[in-house]
């Protein structure tokens, strides 16, 4: 049996996760948009992030 408190906590967890993802993507875009940033250094990190996301979604082996 699920109480309304448990449903609210789940909603709060989604909200926190959404804010974290949007903040991370915003920071990544800001760094990559900076012309003085060594972009080549970030491609391995971006590749790892993409593979983690694909594994979470069940789209990667």
C-alpha positions in Angstrom: 0.0 0.0 0.0 1.4 3.4 -1.0 0.7 6.5 1.1 0.5 10.0 -0.2 3.8 10.8 1.6 5.6 8.0 -0.4 4.2 9.4 -3.6 5.4 12.9 -2.7 8.8 11.6 -1.9 9.1 9.9 -5.2 8.0 13.2 -6.9 10.6 15.1 -4.9 13.3 12.6 -6.0 12.4 13.1 -9.6 12.6 16.8 -9.2 16.0 16.7 -7.6 17.3 14.4 -10.3 15.9 16.6 -13.0 17.5 19.7 -11.5 20.8 17.8 -11.2 20.8 16.7 -14.8 19.8 20.2 -16.1 22.6 21.8 -14.0 25.1 19.3 -15.3 24.2 19.8 -18.9 24.2 23.5 -18.5 27.7 23.5 -17.0 28.9 21.2 -19.8 27.4 23.5 -22.5 29.0 26.5 -20.9 32.4 24.9 -20.8 32.2 23.6 -24.4 31.0 27.0 -25.6 34.0 28.7 -24.2 36.5 29.2 -27.0 39.4 29.1 -24.7 38.4 25.7 -23.2 40.5 22.7 -24.4 37.5 20.8 -25.8 39.5 17.8 -26.8 40.0 17.1 -23.1 36.2 16.8 -22.6 35.3 14.2 -25.4 36.3 11.2 -23.3 34.1 12.4 -20.5 31.2 13.1 -22.8 31.6 9.6 -24.3 31.5 8.0 -20.9 28.4 10.0 -19.9 26.6 8.9 -23.1 27.5 5.3 -22.5 26.2 5.4 -18.9 23.0 7.0 -20.1 22.5 4.4 -22.8 23.1 1.6 -20.2 20.6 3.1 -17.9 18.0 3.3 -20.6 18.8 -0.3 -21.7 20.0 0.7 -25.1 23.6 -0.4 -24.9 25.1 -3.9 -24.5 
